[in-house]
Amino acid sequence: MTGILELLQSSEGRQMIDGLSRETGAPAHKTADVLSMALPLLLGGMKKNATSEEGAKNLMQALNSNKHDGSILNNLGGLFEGGVNQDILKDGAGILGHVFGSKQAPVEQALSQKSGLDTDTIARILKVAAPIVMGYLAKQKSKHNVSDTGSMNSLLGGLLGGQPEQNQSLLMSLIDSDGDGSVLDDVAGMVLGNKKKNGGIGGMLRGLFGK
C-alpha cells in the first residue's frame, strides 16, 4: 500500500509543494519539510479519532460526501491559481480543529520550531493540506473498496506504515514523552518508526528528500 509520504513524491505532491510555496512565500524545500511532518500528523490524528466507533463513522460519512470525494486532487494546479479560496481554508480549519483539538497550537509551534517558518505560515499550510489529505484518503478508500469502520482503521494504519497501536496513541505523544521539549521527534518515532538516536526528524527528512 502506498504510504502517505509517497504523495509528496507524486506529481500531485509536487503541485502541492509548489502551490503552497507560492501561496505562503516560503521556500519550496521548507514547504516540503513541513508537509513531510504534517501529513503523517494529520493522518495519525484521523486514525486516533477513528479508534472509536463514532469517530470512524464520522470519518466515513465525511469521505462519502461530495466535499471530500477526492476531486480536489484532480486539479491541484488550479487550486492555487489566484490564491486558495476561502472555502478551502474554512474547510481546512474545520478539519484541523476536529483532528487536533486543543493540540493544534502545540503542533503548529512544533512545526514552526523544526522548520524555521513562522506559525502563521504553518497554519496556512496546514489549512490547505488538511482538505488535500481528506481527498487523498477518499481516493485510497475507493481504491481499496473500504466500506466499513474496521477496514477504514486498517487503511489508515497501512497508510501510516502499519503501526496501529502506536498510531492510536499519536496525539498523546504530543505531551513530549521524554521531556526534552522536542514534540515532533517523539511523534515521528511513533508514526514512522524513527528513533531519535538515529537522527529523529532531521534524519527522516534527509532520507526522504536526499538531504
Accessible surface in RSA format (square Angstrom, percent):
REM  Atomic radii and reference values for relative SASA: ProtOr
REM  Chains: A
REM  Algorithm: Lee & Richards
REM  Probe-radius: 1.40
REM  Slices: 20
REM RES _ NUM      All-atoms   Total-Side   Main-Chain    Non-polar    All polar
REM                ABS   REL    ABS   REL    ABS   REL    ABS   REL    ABS   REL
RES MET A   1   123.30  63.9  41.62  27.5  81.68 194.5  53.13  45.2  70.17  93.0
RES THR A   2    50.45  35.9  43.61  44.2   6.83  16.3  20.48  27.5  29.97  45.3
RES GLY A   3    18.22  22.5   0.00   N/A  18.22  22.5  17.29  47.4   0.94   2.1
RES ILE A   4     2.48   1.4   2.13   1.6   0.35   0.8   2.13   1.5   0.35   1.0
RES LEU A   5    21.87  12.2  19.22  13.7   2.66   6.7  19.62  13.8   2.26   6.1
RES GLU A   6    92.25  53.0  86.61  65.5   5.64  13.4  24.83  48.0  67.42  55.0
RES LEU A   7     9.37   5.2   6.22   4.4   3.15   7.9   9.37   6.6   0.00   0.0
RES LEU A   8     1.59   0.9   1.59   1.1   0.00   0.0   1.59   1.1   0.00   0.0
RES GLN A   9    97.87  54.7  71.06  51.9  26.81  63.8  23.26  49.5  74.62  56.6
RES SER A  10    36.58  30.9  26.39  35.2  10.19  23.5  36.53  77.8   0.05   0.1
RES SER A  11    83.23  70.3  68.53  91.5  14.70  33.9  51.94 110.6  31.29  43.8
RES GLU A  12    58.22  33.4  58.11  44.0   0.11   0.3   7.61  14.7  50.61  41.3
RES GLY A  13     0.00   0.0   0.00   N/A   0.00   0.0   0.00   0.0   0.00   0.0
RES ARG A  14   110.84  46.5 110.78  56.5   0.05   0.1  50.60  69.2  60.23  36.5
RES GLN A  15    79.15  44.3  72.35  52.9   6.80  16.2  26.01  55.4  53.14  40.3
RES MET A  16     0.32   0.2   0.32   0.2   0.00   0.0   0.32   0.3   0.00   0.0
RES ILE A  17     5.62   3.2   5.62   4.2   0.00   0.0   5.62   4.1   0.00   0.0
RES ASP A  18    69.84  48.9  67.70  67.4   2.14   5.1  15.79  37.2  54.05  53.9
RES GLY A  19     0.40   0.5   0.00   N/A   0.40   0.5   0.02   0.1   0.38   0.8
RES LEU A  20     0.00   0.0   0.00   0.0   0.00   0.0   0.00   0.0   0.00   0.0
RES SER A  21    18.74  15.8  16.77  22.4   1.97   4.5   2.92   6.2  15.82  22.2
RES ARG A  22   159.06  66.8 128.19  65.3  30.87  73.5  80.19 109.6  78.87  47.8
RES GLU A  23    38.25  22.0   8.78   6.6  29.47  70.2   8.72  16.9  29.53  24.1
RES THR A  24    32.21  22.9   1.25   1.3  30.96  73.8   8.04  10.8  24.17  36.5
RES GLY A  25    67.34  83.0   0.00   N/A  67.34  83.0  35.29  96.8  32.05  71.8
RES ALA A  26     7.50   6.9   0.84   1.3   6.66  15.2   5.51   7.8   1.99   5.3
RES PRO A  27    63.74  46.5  51.73  47.2  12.01  43.7  63.57  52.5   0.17   1.1
RES ALA A  28    46.14  42.4  39.83  61.5   6.31  14.4  40.00  56.3   6.15  16.3
RES HIS A  29    98.45  53.8  90.20  62.7   8.25  21.1  68.06  70.1  30.39  35.4
RES LYS A  30    63.68  31.1  63.67  39.1   0.01   0.0  29.49  26.5  34.20  36.4
RES THR A  31     0.00   0.0   0.00   0.0   0.00   0.0   0.00   0.0   0.00   0.0
RES ALA A  32     6.21   5.7   6.21   9.6   0.00   0.0   6.21   8.7   0.00   0.0
RES ASP A  33    21.55  15.1  21.55  21.4   0.00   0.0   1.24   2.9  20.31  20.3
RES VAL A  34     0.00   0.0   0.00   0.0   0.00   0.0   0.00   0.0   0.00   0.0
RES LEU A  35     0.00   0.0   0.00   0.0   0.00   0.0   0.00   0.0   0.00   0.0
RES SER A  36     0.00   0.0   0.00   0.0   0.00   0.0   0.00   0.0   0.00   0.0
RES MET A  37     6.44   3.3   1.62   1.1   4.82  11.5   4.16   3.5   2.28   3.0
RES ALA A  38     0.24   0.2   0.00   0.0   0.24   0.5   0.24   0.3   0.00   0.0
RES LEU A  39     0.00   0.0   0.00   0.0   0.00   0.0   0.00   0.0   0.00   0.0
RES PRO A  40     4.60   3.4   4.60   4.2   0.00   0.0   4.60   3.8   0.00   0.0
RES LEU A  41     2.78   1.5   2.78   2.0   0.00   0.0   2.78   1.9   0.00   0.0
RES LEU A  42     0.03   0.0   0.03   0.0   0.00   0.0   0.03   0.0   0.00   0.0
RES LEU A  43     0.00   0.0   0.00   0.0   0.00   0.0   0.00   0.0   0.00   0.0
RES GLY A  44     0.00   0.0   0.00   N/A   0.00   0.0   0.00   0.0   0.00   0.0
RES GLY A  45     0.00   0.0   0.00   N/A   0.00   0.0   0.00   0.0   0.00   0.0
RES MET A  46     6.38   3.3   3.77   2.5   2.62   6.2   5.71   4.9   0.67   0.9
RES LYS A  47     2.51   1.2   2.51   1.5   0.00   0.0   0.00   0.0   2.51   2.7
RES LYS A  48    60.54  29.5  57.91  35.5   2.63   6.3  10.34   9.3  50.20  53.5
RES ASN A  49    40.39  27.9  31.96  30.9   8.43  20.3  17.08  41.1  23.31  22.5
RES ALA A  50     0.99   0.9   0.10   0.2   0.89   2.0   0.18   0.3   0.81   2.1
RES THR A  51    64.10  45.6  30.18  30.6  33.92  80.8  18.62  25.0  45.48  68.8
RES SER A  52    58.26  49.2  49.55  66.1   8.71  20.1  49.26 104.9   9.00  12.6
RES GLU A  53   104.63  60.1  93.95  71.1  10.68  25.4  52.03 100.6  52.60  42.9
RES GLU A  54   127.69  73.3 122.41  92.6   5.28  12.6  43.47  84.1  84.22  68.8
RES GLY A  55    11.05  13.6   0.00   N/A  11.05  13.6   8.48  23.3   2.57   5.8
RES ALA A  56     1.28   1.2   1.28   2.0   0.00   0.0   1.28   1.8   0.00   0.0
RES LYS A  57   106.27  51.8 105.01  64.4   1.26   3.0  53.23  47.9  53.04  56.5
RES ASN A  58    62.10  42.8  55.91  54.0   6.19  14.9  15.07  36.3  47.03  45.5
RES LEU A  59    19.47  10.8  15.16  10.8   4.31  10.8  18.97  13.3   0.51   1.4
RES MET A  60    19.23  10.0  19.23  12.7   0.00   0.0  19.23  16.4   0.00   0.0
RES GLN A  61   123.22  68.9 113.87  83.2   9.35  22.3  41.87  89.1  81.36  61.7
RES ALA A  62    31.04  28.5  22.79  35.2   8.25  18.8  30.62  43.1   0.43   1.1
RES LEU A  63     7.28   4.1   0.00   0.0   7.28  18.3   0.00   0.0   7.28  19.6
RES ASN A  64    96.48  66.5  62.57  60.5  33.91  81.7  29.07  70.0  67.40  65.1
RES SER A  65    43.09  36.4  33.11  44.2   9.99  23.0  40.78  86.8   2.31   3.2
RES ASN A  66   136.67  94.2 122.74 118.6  13.93  33.5  30.94  74.5 105.73 102.2
RES LYS A  67   143.52  70.0 111.09  68.2  32.43  77.2  72.90  65.6  70.62  75.2
RES HIS A  68    18.14   9.9  16.01  11.1   2.14   5.5  17.59  18.1   0.56   0.6
RES ASP A  69    71.99  50.4  49.75  49.5  22.24  52.6  24.57  57.8  47.42  47.3
RES GLY A  70     1.01   1.2   0.00   N/A   1.01   1.2   0.13   0.4   0.88   2.0
RES SER A  71    61.41  51.9  51.39  68.6  10.02  23.1  31.43  66.9  29.98  42.0
RES ILE A  72    34.13  19.4  20.48  15.3  13.65  32.9  30.89  22.2   3.24   8.8
RES LEU A  73    13.09   7.3   7.04   5.0   6.05  15.2   7.04   4.9   6.05  16.3
RES ASN A  74   105.48  72.7  68.42  66.1  37.06  89.2  31.45  75.7  74.02  71.5
RES ASN A  75   100.90  69.6  92.77  89.6   8.13  19.6  32.06  77.2  68.85  66.5
RES LEU A  76     0.54   0.3   0.20   0.1   0.35   0.9   0.20   0.1   0.35   0.9
RES GLY A  77    25.35  31.3   0.00   N/A  25.35  31.3  23.45  64.4   1.90   4.2
RES GLY A  78    23.40  28.9   0.00   N/A  23.40  28.9   7.99  21.9  15.41  34.5
RES LEU A  79    25.86  14.4  12.24   8.8  13.62  34.2  20.55  14.4   5.31  14.3
RES PHE A  80    12.07   6.0   1.54   1.0  10.53  27.4   1.54   0.9  10.53  30.1
RES GLU A  81   135.21  77.6 111.87  84.6  23.34  55.6  44.25  85.6  90.96  74.3
RES GLY A  82    93.63 115.5   0.00   N/A  93.63 115.5  46.28 127.0  47.35 106.1
RES GLY A  83    34.94  43.1   0.00   N/A  34.94  43.1  20.98  57.6  13.96  31.3
RES VAL A  84     8.14   5.4   0.00   0.0   8.14  19.6   0.00   0.0   8.14  22.1
RES ASN A  85    84.19  58.1  75.47  72.9   8.72  21.0  40.76  98.1  43.43  42.0
RES GLN A  86   128.62  71.9 124.88  91.3   3.74   8.9  63.86 135.9  64.76  49.1
RES ASP A  87   111.94  78.4 104.34 103.9   7.60  18.0  28.71  67.6  83.23  83.0
RES ILE A  88    30.79  17.5  30.70  22.9   0.10   0.2  30.79  22.2   0.00   0.0
RES LEU A  89    12.66   7.1  11.66   8.3   1.01   2.5  11.99   8.4   0.67   1.8
RES LYS A  90   164.08  80.0 153.41  94.1  10.67  25.4 101.90  91.7  62.18  66.2
RES ASP A  91    22.18  15.5  14.31  14.2   7.87  18.6  12.43  29.3   9.75   9.7
RES GLY A  92     0.00   0.0   0.00   N/A   0.00   0.0   0.00   0.0   0.00   0.0
RES ALA A  93    40.47  37.2  32.81  50.6   7.66  17.4  33.19  46.7   7.28  19.3
RES GLY A  94    47.68  58.8   0.00   N/A  47.68  58.8  39.61 108.7   8.07  18.1
RES ILE A  95    17.08   9.7  12.52   9.3   4.56  11.0  16.31  11.7   0.77   2.1
RES LEU A  96     0.14   0.1   0.14   0.1   0.00   0.0   0.14   0.1   0.00   0.0
RES GLY A  97    35.88  44.3   0.00   N/A  35.88  44.3  26.05  71.5   9.83  22.0
RES HIS A  98   119.19  65.1  97.69  67.9  21.50  55.0  75.93  78.2  43.27  50.3
RES VAL A  99     4.63   3.0   2.85   2.6   1.78   4.3   2.85   2.5   1.78   4.8
RES PHE A 100     5.00   2.5   0.39   0.2   4.61  12.0   1.31   0.8   3.69  10.6
RES GLY A 101    40.76  50.3   0.00   N/A  40.76  50.3  31.92  87.6   8.85  19.8
RES SER A 102   106.36  89.9  70.67  94.3  35.69  82.2  58.93 125.5  47.43  66.4
RES LYS A 103    63.01  30.7  63.01  38.7   0.00   0.0  29.55  26.6  33.46  35.6
RES GLN A 104    41.04  23.0  41.01  30.0   0.03   0.1  10.98  23.4  30.06  22.8
RES ALA A 105    51.35  47.2  47.74  73.7   3.61   8.2  49.15  69.2   2.21   5.8
RES PRO A 106    47.70  34.8  44.39  40.5   3.30  12.0  45.91  37.9   1.79  11.1
RES VAL A 107     0.02   0.0   0.00   0.0   0.02   0.0   0.02   0.0   0.00   0.0
RES GLU A 108    23.61  13.6  23.61  17.9   0.00   0.0   0.84   1.6  22.76  18.6
RES GLN A 109   108.38  60.6 102.86  75.2   5.53  13.2  32.76  69.7  75.62  57.4
RES ALA A 110     8.40   7.7   5.05   7.8   3.35   7.6   8.23  11.6   0.16   0.4
RES LEU A 111     0.03   0.0   0.03   0.0   0.00   0.0   0.03   0.0   0.00   0.0
RES SER A 112    20.64  17.4  18.64  24.9   2.00   4.6   2.67   5.7  17.97  25.2
RES GLN A 113   137.08  76.7 105.72  77.3  31.36  74.7  43.42  92.4  93.67  71.0
RES LYS A 114    80.80  39.4  47.36  29.1  33.44  79.6  22.77  20.5  58.04  61.8
RES SER A 115    11.91  10.1   0.13   0.2  11.78  27.1   6.01  12.8   5.89   8.3
RES GLY A 116    58.81  72.5   0.00   N/A  58.81  72.5  29.12  79.9  29.69  66.5
RES LEU A 117    19.29  10.7  16.26  11.6   3.03   7.6  18.42  12.9   0.87   2.3
RES ASP A 118    86.29  60.4  74.57  74.2  11.72  27.7  47.08 110.8  39.21  39.1
RES THR A 119    57.37  40.8  55.02  55.8   2.35   5.6  27.68  37.2  29.68  44.9
RES ASP A 120   116.92  81.9 108.60 108.1   8.31  19.7  30.37  71.5  86.54  86.3
RES THR A 121    20.43  14.5  16.31  16.5   4.12   9.8   4.92   6.6  15.51  23.4
RES ILE A 122     0.00   0.0   0.00   0.0   0.00   0.0   0.00   0.0   0.00   0.0
RES ALA A 123    19.58  18.0  19.53  30.1   0.04   0.1  19.54  27.5   0.03   0.1
RES ARG A 124    81.32  34.1  79.86  40.7   1.46   3.5  24.72  33.8  56.60  34.3
RES ILE A 125     0.00   0.0   0.00   0.0   0.00   0.0   0.00   0.0   0.00   0.0
RES LEU A 126     0.63   0.4   0.63   0.5   0.00   0.0   0.63   0.4   0.00   0.0
RES LYS A 127    67.80  33.1  67.80  41.6   0.00   0.0  12.79  11.5  55.02  58.6
RES VAL A 128     0.00   0.0   0.00   0.0   0.00   0.0   0.00   0.0   0.00   0.0
RES ALA A 129     0.00   0.0   0.00   0.0   0.00   0.0   0.00   0.0   0.00   0.0
RES ALA A 130     0.00   0.0   0.00   0.0   0.00   0.0   0.00   0.0   0.00   0.0
RES PRO A 131     3.72   2.7   2.42   2.2   1.30   4.7   2.42   2.0   1.30   8.1
RES ILE A 132     0.10   0.1   0.10   0.1   0.00   0.0   0.10   0.1   0.00   0.0
RES VAL A 133     0.00   0.0   0.00   0.0   0.00   0.0   0.00   0.0   0.00   0.0
RES MET A 134     7.98   4.1   7.98   5.3   0.00   0.0   5.98   5.1   2.00   2.6
RES GLY A 135     0.43   0.5   0.00   N/A   0.43   0.5   0.42   1.1   0.01   0.0
RES TYR A 136    12.39   5.8  12.39   7.1   0.00   0.0  12.39   9.3   0.00   0.0
RES LEU A 137     0.00   0.0   0.00   0.0   0.00   0.0   0.00   0.0   0.00   0.0
RES ALA A 138     7.45   6.9   2.76   4.3   4.69  10.7   2.85   4.0   4.60  12.2
RES LYS A 139    83.79  40.9  76.81  47.1   6.98  16.6  50.55  45.5  33.24  35.4
RES GLN A 140    16.17   9.0  16.17  11.8   0.00   0.0   0.00   0.0  16.17  12.3
RES LYS A 141    30.59  14.9  30.10  18.5   0.49   1.2   1.51   1.4  29.08  31.0
RES SER A 142    80.84  68.3  65.06  86.8  15.78  36.3  34.85  74.2  45.99  64.4
RES LYS A 143   137.10  66.9 106.11  65.1  31.00  73.8  78.90  71.0  58.20  62.0
RES HIS A 144    69.22  37.8  45.78  31.8  23.44  60.0  31.61  32.6  37.61  43.8
RES ASN A 145   129.42  89.2 105.31 101.8  24.11  58.1  34.41  82.8  95.01  91.8
RES VAL A 146    11.18   7.4   5.14   4.7   6.04  14.5   5.63   4.9   5.55  15.0
RES SER A 147    92.84  78.5  65.90  88.0  26.94  62.0  42.98  91.5  49.86  69.9
RES ASP A 148    72.64  50.9  67.66  67.3   4.98  11.8  40.22  94.7  32.42  32.3
RES THR A 149    27.33  19.4  26.26  26.6   1.07   2.6  11.50  15.4  15.83  23.9
RES GLY A 150    45.33  55.9   0.00   N/A  45.33  55.9  39.01 107.1   6.31  14.1
RES SER A 151    42.31  35.8  35.04  46.8   7.27  16.8  13.66  29.1  28.65  40.1
RES MET A 152     0.00   0.0   0.00   0.0   0.00   0.0   0.00   0.0   0.00   0.0
RES ASN A 153    34.95  24.1  33.09  32.0   1.86   4.5  18.25  43.9  16.70  16.1
RES SER A 154    80.42  68.0  62.50  83.4  17.92  41.3  40.50  86.2  39.92  55.9
RES LEU A 155     3.76   2.1   1.44   1.0   2.33   5.8   3.15   2.2   0.61   1.6
RES LEU A 156     0.00   0.0   0.00   0.0   0.00   0.0   0.00   0.0   0.00   0.0
RES GLY A 157     3.64   4.5   0.00   N/A   3.64   4.5   3.64  10.0   0.00   0.0
RES GLY A 158    24.46  30.2   0.00   N/A  24.46  30.2  15.45  42.4   9.01  20.2
RES LEU A 159     2.39   1.3   0.00   0.0   2.39   6.0   0.00   0.0   2.39   6.4
RES LEU A 160     3.55   2.0   0.00   0.0   3.55   8.9   2.40   1.7   1.15   3.1
RES GLY A 161    55.50  68.4   0.00   N/A  55.50  68.4  33.39  91.6  22.12  49.5
RES GLY A 162    47.24  58.3   0.00   N/A  47.24  58.3  23.10  63.4  24.14  54.1
RES GLN A 163    39.29  22.0  36.30  26.5   2.99   7.1  20.40  43.4  18.89  14.3
RES PRO A 164    68.70  50.1  68.70  62.6   0.00   0.0  68.70  56.7   0.00   0.0
RES GLU A 165   138.00  79.2 134.14 101.5   3.87   9.2  49.88  96.5  88.12  71.9
RES GLN A 166    79.27  44.3  77.20  56.4   2.07   4.9  25.93  55.2  53.34  40.5
RES ASN A 167     0.00   0.0   0.00   0.0   0.00   0.0   0.00   0.0   0.00   0.0
RES GLN A 168    74.35  41.6  71.16  52.0   3.19   7.6   8.86  18.9  65.49  49.7
RES SER A 169    40.21  34.0  39.37  52.5   0.84   1.9  11.10  23.6  29.11  40.8
RES LEU A 170     0.06   0.0   0.06   0.0   0.00   0.0   0.06   0.0   0.00   0.0
RES LEU A 171    25.31  14.1  24.87  17.8   0.44   1.1  25.07  17.6   0.24   0.6
RES MET A 172   125.81  65.2 116.94  77.4   8.87  21.1  94.62  80.4  31.19  41.3
RES SER A 173     7.81   6.6   0.80   1.1   7.00  16.1   7.54  16.1   0.26   0.4
RES LEU A 174     8.93   5.0   0.38   0.3   8.55  21.5   0.38   0.3   8.55  23.0
RES ILE A 175   122.60  69.8 101.29  75.5  21.31  51.4 107.29  77.3  15.31  41.5
RES ASP A 176    21.70  15.2  13.39  13.3   8.31  19.6   8.80  20.7  12.91  12.9
RES SER A 177    94.78  80.1  53.03  70.8  41.75  96.2  47.25 100.6  47.53  66.6
RES ASP A 178    77.46  54.3  43.97  43.8  33.49  79.2  42.35  99.7  35.11  35.0
RES GLY A 179    64.76  79.9   0.00   N/A  64.76  79.9  31.06  85.2  33.71  75.5
RES ASP A 180    80.95  56.7  43.98  43.8  36.97  87.4  40.80  96.0  40.15  40.0
RES GLY A 181    49.89  61.5   0.00   N/A  49.89  61.5  36.11  99.1  13.78  30.9
RES SER A 182    18.32  15.5  15.35  20.5   2.97   6.8  18.31  39.0   0.01   0.0
RES VAL A 183    26.47  17.4  24.03  21.8   2.44   5.9  24.03  20.9   2.44   6.6
RES LEU A 184     2.68   1.5   2.33   1.7   0.34   0.9   2.33   1.6   0.34   0.9
RES ASP A 185    20.18  14.1  18.51  18.4   1.67   3.9   0.00   0.0  20.18  20.1
RES ASP A 186    13.23   9.3   5.68   5.7   7.54  17.8   7.27  17.1   5.96   5.9
RES VAL A 187     3.34   2.2   3.34   3.0   0.00   0.0   3.34   2.9   0.00   0.0
RES ALA A 188     5.61   5.2   1.81   2.8   3.81   8.7   5.30   7.5   0.32   0.8
RES GLY A 189    19.13  23.6   0.00   N/A  19.13  23.6  11.67  32.0   7.46  16.7
RES MET A 190    48.94  25.3  46.90  31.0   2.04   4.9  42.90  36.5   6.03   8.0
RES VAL A 191     1.09   0.7   1.09   1.0   0.00   0.0   1.09   0.9   0.00   0.0
RES LEU A 192    46.95  26.1  23.60  16.9  23.36  58.7  25.51  17.9  21.45  57.7
RES GLY A 193    38.00  46.9   0.00   N/A  38.00  46.9  16.16  44.3  21.84  48.9
RES ASN A 194    45.28  31.2  38.08  36.8   7.20  17.3   7.40  17.8  37.89  36.6
RES LYS A 195   121.00  59.0 117.31  72.0   3.69   8.8  67.22  60.5  53.78  57.3
RES LYS A 196    68.48  33.4  48.61  29.8  19.87  47.3  46.94  42.2  21.54  22.9
RES LYS A 197   183.16  89.4 139.39  85.5  43.77 104.2  94.79  85.3  88.37  94.1
RES ASN A 198   110.71  76.3  81.07  78.3  29.64  71.4  31.04  74.7  79.67  77.0
RES GLY A 199    34.35  42.4   0.00   N/A  34.35  42.4  22.50  61.7  11.85  26.5
RES GLY A 200     4.62   5.7   0.00   N/A   4.62   5.7   3.45   9.5   1.17   2.6
RES ILE A 201     8.18   4.7   7.80   5.8   0.38   0.9   7.80   5.6   0.38   1.0
RES GLY A 202    30.01  37.0   0.00   N/A  30.01  37.0  23.82  65.4   6.20  13.9
RES GLY A 203    20.16  24.9   0.00   N/A  20.16  24.9  10.67  29.3   9.50  21.3
RES MET A 204    14.72   7.6   8.36   5.5   6.37  15.2  13.36  11.4   1.36   1.8
RES LEU A 205    17.99  10.0  17.99  12.9   0.00   0.0  17.99  12.6   0.00   0.0
RES ARG A 206   124.51  52.3 120.48  61.4   4.03   9.6  43.22  59.1  81.29  49.3
RES GLY A 207    66.28  81.7   0.00   N/A  66.28  81.7  39.04 107.1  27.25  61.0
RES LEU A 208    48.15  26.8  33.02  23.6  15.13  38.0  35.02  24.6  13.13  35.3
RES PHE A 209    43.10  21.6  14.80   9.2  28.30  73.6  22.03  13.4  21.07  60.3
RES GLY A 210    73.53  90.7   0.00   N/A  73.53  90.7  37.91 104.0  35.63  79.8
RES LYS A 211   106.55  52.0  64.74  39.7  41.81  99.5  93.50  84.2  13.05  13.9
END  Absolute sums over single chains surface
CHAIN  1 A     9235.5       6704.6       2530.9       4621.7       4613.8
END  Absolute sums over all chains
TOTAL          9235.5       6704.6       2530.9       4621.7       4613.8
